[in-house]
Amino acid sequence: TSPYPHLFSPITLGRIKLRNRIVVSGHGSKLQGGRLTDGYIAYQARRAEGGASMVMTEILMMNKIGYRR
């Protein structure tokens, strides 16, 4: 028996339905100096690909200067 029997079962939080209960909290990654870049997007995408149903991000600058493709 798993010590976390509900970990992989869906849950509804208000109007949001998550496929499981794995959530990555927002944390300071110190990547890209707080700017939204392709590297930061890839960093967060890896968390989602790992199976987390919700990924919260840290505070980022989102303006024309802060994001460069």
PDB file of N, CA, C and O in Angstrom, chain B, residues numbered from 101:
ATOM      1  N   THR B 101       0.840  -1.186   0.000  1.00  0.00           N
ATOM      2  CA  THR B 101       0.000   0.000   0.000  1.00  0.00           C
ATOM      3  C   THR B 101       0.880   1.243   0.000  1.00  0.00           C
ATOM      4  O   THR B 101       1.862   1.320   0.739  1.00  0.00           O
ATOM      5  N   SER B 102       0.523   2.203  -0.827  1.00  0.00           N
ATOM      6  CA  SER B 102       1.268   3.449  -0.922  1.00  0.00           C
ATOM      7  C   SER B 102       0.994   4.340   0.280  1.00  0.00           C
ATOM      8  O   SER B 102      -0.138   4.395   0.762  1.00  0.00           O
ATOM      9  N   PRO B 103       2.022   5.045   0.776  1.00  0.00           N
ATOM     10  CA  PRO B 103       1.771   5.994   1.861  1.00  0.00           C
ATOM     11  C   PRO B 103       0.999   7.225   1.378  1.00  0.00           C
ATOM     12  O   PRO B 103       0.519   8.012   2.193  1.00  0.00           O
ATOM     13  N   TYR B 104       0.877   7.395   0.062  1.00  0.00           N
ATOM     14  CA  TYR B 104       0.161   8.526  -0.536  1.00  0.00           C
ATOM     15  C   TYR B 104      -0.863   7.991  -1.546  1.00  0.00           C
ATOM     16  O   TYR B 104      -0.674   8.157  -2.751  1.00  0.00           O
ATOM     17  N   PRO B 105      -1.921   7.365  -1.087  1.00  0.00           N
ATOM     18  CA  PRO B 105      -2.853   6.694  -2.007  1.00  0.00           C
ATOM     19  C   PRO B 105      -3.581   7.628  -2.967  1.00  0.00           C
ATOM     20  O   PRO B 105      -4.067   7.164  -3.998  1.00  0.00           O
ATOM     21  N   HIS B 106      -3.677   8.920  -2.674  1.00  0.00           N
ATOM     22  CA  HIS B 106      -4.428   9.844  -3.527  1.00  0.00           C
ATOM     23  C   HIS B 106      -3.530  10.703  -4.418  1.00  0.00           C
ATOM     24  O   HIS B 106      -4.036  11.532  -5.176  1.00  0.00           O
ATOM     25  N   LEU B 107      -2.214  10.524  -4.345  1.00  0.00           N
ATOM     26  CA  LEU B 107      -1.275  11.388  -5.048  1.00  0.00           C
ATOM     27  C   LEU B 107      -1.554  11.484  -6.545  1.00  0.00           C
ATOM     28  O   LEU B 107      -1.463  12.571  -7.114  1.00  0.00           O
ATOM     29  N   PHE B 108      -1.885  10.393  -7.181  1.00  0.00           N
ATOM     30  CA  PHE B 108      -2.086  10.390  -8.630  1.00  0.00           C
ATOM     31  C   PHE B 108      -3.554  10.471  -9.043  1.00  0.00           C
ATOM     32  O   PHE B 108      -3.876  10.276 -10.215  1.00  0.00           O
ATOM     33  N   SER B 109      -4.441  10.755  -8.098  1.00  0.00           N
ATOM     34  CA  SER B 109      -5.851  10.908  -8.450  1.00  0.00           C
ATOM     35  C   SER B 109      -6.175  12.377  -8.697  1.00  0.00           C
ATOM     36  O   SER B 109      -5.542  13.260  -8.119  1.00  0.00           O
ATOM     37  N   PRO B 110      -7.165  12.642  -9.560  1.00  0.00           N
ATOM     38  CA  PRO B 110      -7.538  14.024  -9.878  1.00  0.00           C
ATOM     39  C   PRO B 110      -8.079  14.763  -8.653  1.00  0.00           C
ATOM     40  O   PRO B 110      -8.538  14.154  -7.687  1.00  0.00           O
ATOM     41  N   ILE B 111      -8.012  16.080  -8.723  1.00  0.00           N
ATOM     42  CA  ILE B 111      -8.571  16.929  -7.676  1.00  0.00           C
ATOM     43  C   ILE B 111      -9.068  18.218  -8.322  1.00  0.00           C
ATOM     44  O   ILE B 111      -8.487  18.697  -9.296  1.00  0.00           O
ATOM     45  N   THR B 112     -10.129  18.766  -7.782  1.00  0.00           N
ATOM     46  CA  THR B 112     -10.668  20.027  -8.274  1.00  0.00           C
ATOM     47  C   THR B 112     -10.441  21.093  -7.217  1.00  0.00           C
ATOM     48  O   THR B 112     -10.811  20.926  -6.055  1.00  0.00           O
ATOM     49  N   LEU B 113      -9.824  22.197  -7.640  1.00  0.00           N
ATOM     50  CA  LEU B 113      -9.575  23.340  -6.768  1.00  0.00           C
ATOM     51  C   LEU B 113     -10.368  24.510  -7.336  1.00  0.00           C
ATOM     52  O   LEU B 113      -9.929  25.152  -8.290  1.00  0.00           O
ATOM     53  N   GLY B 114     -11.508  24.785  -6.767  1.00  0.00           N
ATOM     54  CA  GLY B 114     -12.374  25.815  -7.332  1.00  0.00           C
ATOM     55  C   GLY B 114     -12.829  25.396  -8.716  1.00  0.00           C
ATOM     56  O   GLY B 114     -13.468  24.356  -8.876  1.00  0.00           O
ATOM     57  N   ARG B 115     -12.503  26.200  -9.714  1.00  0.00           N
ATOM     58  CA  ARG B 115     -12.874  25.872 -11.104  1.00  0.00           C
ATOM     59  C   ARG B 115     -11.757  25.156 -11.846  1.00  0.00           C
ATOM     60  O   ARG B 115     -11.901  24.865 -13.034  1.00  0.00           O
ATOM     61  N   ILE B 116     -10.661  24.867 -11.183  1.00  0.00           N
ATOM     62  CA  ILE B 116      -9.511  24.224 -11.828  1.00  0.00           C
ATOM     63  C   ILE B 116      -9.493  22.745 -11.481  1.00  0.00           C
ATOM     64  O   ILE B 116      -9.498  22.375 -10.307  1.00  0.00           O
ATOM     65  N   LYS B 117      -9.470  21.894 -12.514  1.00  0.00           N
ATOM     66  CA  LYS B 117      -9.365  20.455 -12.296  1.00  0.00           C
ATOM     67  C   LYS B 117      -7.949  20.016 -12.645  1.00  0.00           C
ATOM     68  O   LYS B 117      -7.487  20.223 -13.767  1.00  0.00           O
ATOM     69  N   LEU B 118      -7.268  19.415 -11.690  1.00  0.00           N
ATOM     70  CA  LEU B 118      -5.903  18.929 -11.897  1.00  0.00           C
ATOM     71  C   LEU B 118      -5.933  17.421 -12.110  1.00  0.00           C
ATOM     72  O   LEU B 118      -6.738  16.719 -11.498  1.00  0.00           O
ATOM     73  N   ARG B 119      -5.053  16.925 -12.977  1.00  0.00           N
ATOM     74  CA  ARG B 119      -5.048  15.485 -13.269  1.00  0.00           C
ATOM     75  C   ARG B 119      -4.446  14.647 -12.145  1.00  0.00           C
ATOM     76  O   ARG B 119      -4.699  13.446 -12.051  1.00  0.00           O
ATOM     77  N   ASN B 120      -3.639  15.298 -11.286  1.00  0.00           N
ATOM     78  CA  ASN B 120      -3.086  14.628 -10.111  1.00  0.00           C
ATOM     79  C   ASN B 120      -2.811  15.691  -9.051  1.00  0.00           C
ATOM     80  O   ASN B 120      -3.156  16.857  -9.248  1.00  0.00           O
ATOM     81  N   ARG B 121      -2.208  15.318  -7.951  1.00  0.00           N
ATOM     82  CA  ARG B 121      -1.997  16.253  -6.845  1.00  0.00           C
ATOM     83  C   ARG B 121      -0.535  16.667  -6.707  1.00  0.00           C
ATOM     84  O   ARG B 121      -0.093  17.088  -5.638  1.00  0.00           O
ATOM     85  N   ILE B 122       0.203  16.540  -7.801  1.00  0.00           N
ATOM     86  CA  ILE B 122       1.611  16.937  -7.802  1.00  0.00           C
ATOM     87  C   ILE B 122       1.708  18.386  -8.261  1.00  0.00           C
ATOM     88  O   ILE B 122       1.361  18.708  -9.397  1.00  0.00           O
ATOM     89  N   VAL B 123       2.180  19.254  -7.378  1.00  0.00           N
ATOM     90  CA  VAL B 123       2.255  20.687  -7.644  1.00  0.00           C
ATOM     91  C   VAL B 123       3.673  21.156  -7.343  1.00  0.00           C
ATOM     92  O   VAL B 123       4.226  20.843  -6.289  1.00  0.00           O
ATOM     93  N   VAL B 124       4.256  21.905  -8.271  1.00  0.00           N
ATOM     94  CA  VAL B 124       5.568  22.516  -8.055  1.00  0.00           C
ATOM     95  C   VAL B 124       5.307  23.950  -7.630  1.00  0.00           C
ATOM     96  O   VAL B 124       4.714  24.727  -8.379  1.00  0.00           O
ATOM     97  N   SER B 125       5.745  24.299  -6.442  1.00  0.00           N
ATOM     98  CA  SER B 125       5.499  25.655  -5.946  1.00  0.00           C
ATOM     99  C   SER B 125       6.436  26.659  -6.614  1.00  0.00           C
ATOM    100  O   SER B 125       7.491  26.296  -7.136  1.00  0.00           O
ATOM    101  N   GLY B 126       6.034  27.909  -6.586  1.00  0.00           N
ATOM    102  CA  GLY B 126       6.897  28.959  -7.108  1.00  0.00           C
ATOM    103  C   GLY B 126       8.142  29.062  -6.242  1.00  0.00           C
ATOM    104  O   GLY B 126       8.055  29.035  -5.014  1.00  0.00           O
ATOM    105  N   HIS B 127       9.276  29.176  -6.868  1.00  0.00           N
ATOM    106  CA  HIS B 127      10.538  29.262  -6.130  1.00  0.00           C
ATOM    107  C   HIS B 127      11.525  30.091  -6.944  1.00  0.00           C
ATOM    108  O   HIS B 127      11.406  30.185  -8.165  1.00  0.00           O
ATOM    109  N   GLY B 128      12.461  30.668  -6.291  1.00  0.00           N
ATOM    110  CA  GLY B 128      13.472  31.468  -6.974  1.00  0.00           C
ATOM    111  C   GLY B 128      14.487  30.588  -7.665  1.00  0.00           C
ATOM    112  O   GLY B 128      15.263  29.901  -7.000  1.00  0.00           O
ATOM    113  N   SER B 129      14.500  30.594  -8.983  1.00  0.00           N
ATOM    114  CA  SER B 129      15.445  29.768  -9.734  1.00  0.00           C
ATOM    115  C   SER B 129      16.744  30.513 -10.005  1.00  0.00           C
ATOM    116  O   SER B 129      17.770  29.902 -10.304  1.00  0.00           O
ATOM    117  N   LYS B 130      16.693  31.830  -9.898  1.00  0.00           N
ATOM    118  CA  LYS B 130      17.841  32.686 -10.204  1.00  0.00           C
ATOM    119  C   LYS B 130      18.333  32.504 -11.635  1.00  0.00           C
ATOM    120  O   LYS B 130      19.501  32.738 -11.943  1.00  0.00           O
ATOM    121  N   LEU B 131      17.411  32.078 -12.507  1.00  0.00           N
ATOM    122  CA  LEU B 131      17.732  31.929 -13.925  1.00  0.00           C
ATOM    123  C   LEU B 131      17.454  33.230 -14.651  1.00  0.00           C
ATOM    124  O   LEU B 131      16.449  33.886 -14.375  1.00  0.00           O
ATOM    125  N   GLN B 132      18.296  33.606 -15.547  1.00  0.00           N
ATOM    126  CA  GLN B 132      18.085  34.713 -16.467  1.00  0.00           C
ATOM    127  C   GLN B 132      17.815  36.043 -15.765  1.00  0.00           C
ATOM    128  O   GLN B 132      17.229  36.935 -16.378  1.00  0.00           O
ATOM    129  N   GLY B 133      18.212  36.205 -14.527  1.00  0.00           N
ATOM    130  CA  GLY B 133      18.040  37.481 -13.847  1.00  0.00           C
ATOM    131  C   GLY B 133      16.597  37.928 -13.719  1.00  0.00           C
ATOM    132  O   GLY B 133      16.320  39.128 -13.736  1.00  0.00           O
ATOM    133  N   GLY B 134      15.662  36.977 -13.590  1.00  0.00           N
ATOM    134  CA  GLY B 134      14.264  37.327 -13.436  1.00  0.00           C
ATOM    135  C   GLY B 134      13.555  37.688 -14.722  1.00  0.00           C
ATOM    136  O   GLY B 134      12.431  38.189 -14.694  1.00  0.00           O
ATOM    137  N   ARG B 135      14.205  37.435 -15.861  1.00  0.00           N
ATOM    138  CA  ARG B 135      13.584  37.729 -17.154  1.00  0.00           C
ATOM    139  C   ARG B 135      12.985  36.458 -17.759  1.00  0.00           C
ATOM    140  O   ARG B 135      13.468  35.351 -17.521  1.00  0.00           O
ATOM    141  N   LEU B 136      11.937  36.640 -18.534  1.00  0.00           N
ATOM    142  CA  LEU B 136      11.305  35.535 -19.233  1.00  0.00           C
ATOM    143  C   LEU B 136      12.089  35.265 -20.518  1.00  0.00           C
ATOM    144  O   LEU B 136      12.088  36.085 -21.436  1.00  0.00           O
ATOM    145  N   THR B 137      12.752  34.122 -20.577  1.00  0.00           N
ATOM    146  CA  THR B 137      13.562  33.758 -21.737  1.00  0.00           C
ATOM    147  C   THR B 137      13.202  32.343 -22.183  1.00  0.00           C
ATOM    148  O   THR B 137      12.485  31.628 -21.483  1.00  0.00           O
ATOM    149  N   ASP B 138      13.698  31.949 -23.337  1.00  0.00           N
ATOM    150  CA  ASP B 138      13.465  30.582 -23.799  1.00  0.00           C
ATOM    151  C   ASP B 138      14.031  29.560 -22.813  1.00  0.00           C
ATOM    152  O   ASP B 138      13.441  28.499 -22.609  1.00  0.00           O
ATOM    153  N   GLY B 139      15.177  29.881 -22.199  1.00  0.00           N
ATOM    154  CA  GLY B 139      15.765  28.978 -21.213  1.00  0.00           C
ATOM    155  C   GLY B 139      14.870  28.784 -20.004  1.00  0.00           C
ATOM    156  O   GLY B 139      14.752  27.672 -19.490  1.00  0.00           O
ATOM    157  N   TYR B 140      14.237  29.858 -19.542  1.00  0.00           N
ATOM    158  CA  TYR B 140      13.342  29.763 -18.394  1.00  0.00           C
ATOM    159  C   TYR B 140      12.075  28.990 -18.760  1.00  0.00           C
ATOM    160  O   TYR B 140      11.571  28.200 -17.962  1.00  0.00           O
ATOM    161  N   ILE B 141      11.566  29.222 -19.968  1.00  0.00           N
ATOM    162  CA  ILE B 141      10.391  28.480 -20.425  1.00  0.00           C
ATOM    163  C   ILE B 141      10.709  26.985 -20.478  1.00  0.00           C
ATOM    164  O   ILE B 141       9.889  26.166 -20.063  1.00  0.00           O
ATOM    165  N   ALA B 142      11.880  26.623 -20.978  1.00  0.00           N
ATOM    166  CA  ALA B 142      12.291  25.214 -21.031  1.00  0.00           C
ATOM    167  C   ALA B 142      12.424  24.630 -19.623  1.00  0.00           C
ATOM    168  O   ALA B 142      12.055  23.479 -19.390  1.00  0.00           O
ATOM    169  N   TYR B 143      12.948  25.419 -18.691  1.00  0.00           N
ATOM    170  CA  TYR B 143      13.089  24.994 -17.293  1.00  0.00           C
ATOM    171  C   TYR B 143      11.721  24.632 -16.716  1.00  0.00           C
ATOM    172  O   TYR B 143      11.573  23.584 -16.087  1.00  0.00           O
ATOM    173  N   GLN B 144      10.731  25.481 -16.923  1.00  0.00           N
ATOM    174  CA  GLN B 144       9.390  25.214 -16.394  1.00  0.00           C
ATOM    175  C   GLN B 144       8.720  24.064 -17.154  1.00  0.00           C
ATOM    176  O   GLN B 144       7.993  23.274 -16.551  1.00  0.00           O
ATOM    177  N   ALA B 145       8.950  23.961 -18.451  1.00  0.00           N
ATOM    178  CA  ALA B 145       8.364  22.871 -19.239  1.00  0.00           C
ATOM    179  C   ALA B 145       8.852  21.517 -18.750  1.00  0.00           C
ATOM    180  O   ALA B 145       8.086  20.554 -18.740  1.00  0.00           O
ATOM    181  N   ARG B 146      10.113  21.428 -18.344  1.00  0.00           N
ATOM    182  CA  ARG B 146      10.635  20.159 -17.815  1.00  0.00           C
ATOM    183  C   ARG B 146       9.889  19.734 -16.562  1.00  0.00           C
ATOM    184  O   ARG B 146       9.702  18.538 -16.335  1.00  0.00           O
ATOM    185  N   ARG B 147       9.460  20.685 -15.748  1.00  0.00           N
ATOM    186  CA  ARG B 147       8.690  20.328 -14.559  1.00  0.00           C
ATOM    187  C   ARG B 147       7.336  19.747 -14.953  1.00  0.00           C
ATOM    188  O   ARG B 147       6.884  18.768 -14.359  1.00  0.00           O
ATOM    189  N   ALA B 148       6.696  20.334 -15.936  1.00  0.00           N
ATOM    190  CA  ALA B 148       5.401  19.830 -16.393  1.00  0.00           C
ATOM    191  C   ALA B 148       5.561  18.465 -17.060  1.00  0.00           C
ATOM    192  O   ALA B 148       4.721  17.584 -16.876  1.00  0.00           O
ATOM    193  N   GLU B 149       6.632  18.286 -17.831  1.00  0.00           N
ATOM    194  CA  GLU B 149       6.866  16.999 -18.487  1.00  0.00           C
ATOM    195  C   GLU B 149       7.127  15.895 -17.477  1.00  0.00           C
ATOM    196  O   GLU B 149       6.881  14.723 -17.761  1.00  0.00           O
ATOM    197  N   GLY B 150       7.618  16.256 -16.311  1.00  0.00           N
ATOM    198  CA  GLY B 150       7.880  15.274 -15.266  1.00  0.00           C
ATOM    199  C   GLY B 150       6.621  14.755 -14.590  1.00  0.00           C
ATOM    200  O   GLY B 150       6.697  13.849 -13.760  1.00  0.00           O
ATOM    201  N   GLY B 151       5.463  15.314 -14.929  1.00  0.00           N
ATOM    202  CA  GLY B 151       4.203  14.803 -14.402  1.00  0.00           C
ATOM    203  C   GLY B 151       3.468  15.733 -13.468  1.00  0.00           C
ATOM    204  O   GLY B 151       2.357  15.412 -13.046  1.00  0.00           O
ATOM    205  N   ALA B 152       4.045  16.877 -13.127  1.00  0.00           N
ATOM    206  CA  ALA B 152       3.350  17.814 -12.248  1.00  0.00           C
ATOM    207  C   ALA B 152       2.120  18.352 -12.966  1.00  0.00           C
ATOM    208  O   ALA B 152       2.194  18.723 -14.137  1.00  0.00           O
ATOM    209  N   SER B 153       0.981  18.395 -12.262  1.00  0.00           N
ATOM    210  CA  SER B 153      -0.238  18.895 -12.894  1.00  0.00           C
ATOM    211  C   SER B 153      -0.371  20.411 -12.776  1.00  0.00           C
ATOM    212  O   SER B 153      -1.152  21.019 -13.508  1.00  0.00           O
ATOM    213  N   MET B 154       0.381  21.028 -11.865  1.00  0.00           N
ATOM    214  CA  MET B 154       0.384  22.483 -11.746  1.00  0.00           C
ATOM    215  C   MET B 154       1.806  22.936 -11.460  1.00  0.00           C
ATOM    216  O   MET B 154       2.479  22.398 -10.581  1.00  0.00           O
ATOM    217  N   VAL B 155       2.250  23.927 -12.210  1.00  0.00           N
ATOM    218  CA  VAL B 155       3.579  24.504 -12.005  1.00  0.00           C
ATOM    219  C   VAL B 155       3.403  26.001 -11.797  1.00  0.00           C
ATOM    220  O   VAL B 155       2.945  26.706 -12.696  1.00  0.00           O
ATOM    221  N   MET B 156       3.761  26.483 -10.625  1.00  0.00           N
ATOM    222  CA  MET B 156       3.694  27.913 -10.345  1.00  0.00           C
ATOM    223  C   MET B 156       5.065  28.509 -10.592  1.00  0.00           C
ATOM    224  O   MET B 156       6.078  27.889 -10.269  1.00  0.00           O
ATOM    225  N   THR B 157       5.107  29.688 -11.152  1.00  0.00           N
ATOM    226  CA  THR B 157       6.388  30.310 -11.464  1.00  0.00           C
ATOM    227  C   THR B 157       6.734  31.380 -10.444  1.00  0.00           C
ATOM    228  O   THR B 157       5.897  31.807  -9.649  1.00  0.00           O
ATOM    229  N   GLU B 158       7.977  31.793 -10.489  1.00  0.00           N
ATOM    230  CA  GLU B 158       8.433  32.897  -9.647  1.00  0.00           C
ATOM    231  C   GLU B 158       8.039  34.217 -10.283  1.00  0.00           C
ATOM    232  O   GLU B 158       7.503  34.230 -11.392  1.00  0.00           O
ATOM    233  N   ILE B 159       8.288  35.303  -9.618  1.00  0.00           N
ATOM    234  CA  ILE B 159       8.023  36.627 -10.164  1.00  0.00           C
ATOM    235  C   ILE B 159       8.981  36.873 -11.320  1.00  0.00           C
ATOM    236  O   ILE B 159      10.185  36.651 -11.194  1.00  0.00           O
ATOM    237  N   LEU B 160       8.447  37.332 -12.448  1.00  0.00           N
ATOM    238  CA  LEU B 160       9.251  37.596 -13.636  1.00  0.00           C
ATOM    239  C   LEU B 160       8.934  38.972 -14.188  1.00  0.00           C
ATOM    240  O   LEU B 160       7.828  39.484 -14.015  1.00  0.00           O
ATOM    241  N   MET B 161       9.912  39.566 -14.852  1.00  0.00           N
ATOM    242  CA  MET B 161       9.658  40.788 -15.603  1.00  0.00           C
ATOM    243  C   MET B 161       9.081  40.383 -16.949  1.00  0.00           C
ATOM    244  O   MET B 161       9.674  39.577 -17.667  1.00  0.00           O
ATOM    245  N   MET B 162       7.949  40.929 -17.286  1.00  0.00           N
ATOM    246  CA  MET B 162       7.344  40.598 -18.570  1.00  0.00           C
ATOM    247  C   MET B 162       7.075  41.896 -19.316  1.00  0.00           C
ATOM    248  O   MET B 162       6.019  42.511 -19.160  1.00  0.00           O
ATOM    249  N   ASN B 163       8.024  42.296 -20.112  1.00  0.00           N
ATOM    250  CA  ASN B 163       7.881  43.470 -20.951  1.00  0.00           C
ATOM    251  C   ASN B 163       8.700  43.256 -22.214  1.00  0.00           C
ATOM    252  O   ASN B 163       9.350  42.221 -22.358  1.00  0.00           O
ATOM    253  N   LYS B 164       8.679  44.185 -23.100  1.00  0.00           N
ATOM    254  CA  LYS B 164       9.380  44.024 -24.378  1.00  0.00           C
ATOM    255  C   LYS B 164      10.886  43.852 -24.193  1.00  0.00           C
ATOM    256  O   LYS B 164      11.529  43.172 -24.992  1.00  0.00           O
ATOM    257  N   ILE B 165      11.445  44.444 -23.177  1.00  0.00           N
ATOM    258  CA  ILE B 165      12.874  44.334 -22.937  1.00  0.00           C
ATOM    259  C   ILE B 165      13.213  43.002 -22.275  1.00  0.00           C
ATOM    260  O   ILE B 165      14.261  42.423 -22.563  1.00  0.00           O
ATOM    261  N   GLY B 166      12.341  42.504 -21.388  1.00  0.00           N
ATOM    262  CA  GLY B 166      12.622  41.313 -20.608  1.00  0.00           C
ATOM    263  C   GLY B 166      12.554  40.009 -21.355  1.00  0.00           C
ATOM    264  O   GLY B 166      13.139  39.023 -20.906  1.00  0.00           O
ATOM    265  N   TYR B 167      11.859  39.958 -22.489  1.00  0.00           N
ATOM    266  CA  TYR B 167      11.717  38.700 -23.216  1.00  0.00           C
ATOM    267  C   TYR B 167      12.301  38.840 -24.608  1.00  0.00           C
ATOM    268  O   TYR B 167      11.902  39.696 -25.397  1.00  0.00           O
ATOM    269  N   ARG B 168      13.249  37.981 -24.876  1.00  0.00           N
ATOM    270  CA  ARG B 168      13.887  37.990 -26.195  1.00  0.00           C
ATOM    271  C   ARG B 168      13.920  36.569 -26.739  1.00  0.00           C
ATOM    272  O   ARG B 168      14.408  35.658 -26.069  1.00  0.00           O
ATOM    273  N   ARG B 169      13.417  36.378 -27.920  1.00  0.00           N
ATOM    274  CA  ARG B 169      13.470  35.060 -28.575  1.00  0.00           C
ATOM    275  C   ARG B 169      14.698  34.966 -29.418  1.00  0.00           C
ATOM    276  O   ARG B 169      14.933  33.939 -30.054  1.00  0.00           O
TER     277      ARG B 169
END
